[in-house]
Amino acid sequence: MELLTINNNKYNKLSKSFLTRSTPKEVLLVDDDESFRYLLKSVAESEAVKITAHDSLRELTSPKEIKKFDLVILDYLMDRFTGLQTAKYIDTFFPELPVIMISGNSHFGPDESWPNCIKQFLSKELGVYGMARQVQQFLT
């Protein structure tokens, strides 16, 4: 898609007569590893992906706040709730919201018990740059 810049604002050129403002996608990252959250947030935001990072959904001001995001990234293993438990909650109350499940353990992977909202599984072995590229591709 061709981008135009007018008065320092970027726009997607959809047709000769119609322009829409290009806005960054909003992603919720839930991972109990603070350093990983910081690194992925920093790298992804350099690629025009806005990330809100928390160590659990409890940090949201309201459960309904989750609706404002375009994507949720969940770590599979966390201290309070697993990513799978959180994904089941999202699938029940916000089924249209896509989820990417991540894990530092590549032995985990999708199976029939995973809720429909989980659209992709990524191993942290990809590194933050590889994961940021995968998230960017998923959002486009």
Buried (B, 14 or more C-beta within 10 A) or exposed (E): EEEEEEEEEEBBEEEEEEBEEBEBBBBBBBBBBEEBBEBBBEBBBEEEBBBBBBBBBEEBEEEEEBEEBBBBBBBBBBEEBBBBEBBBBBBEEBEEBBBBBBBBEEEBEEEEEBBEBBEBBBBBEBEBBBBBBBBBEBBE
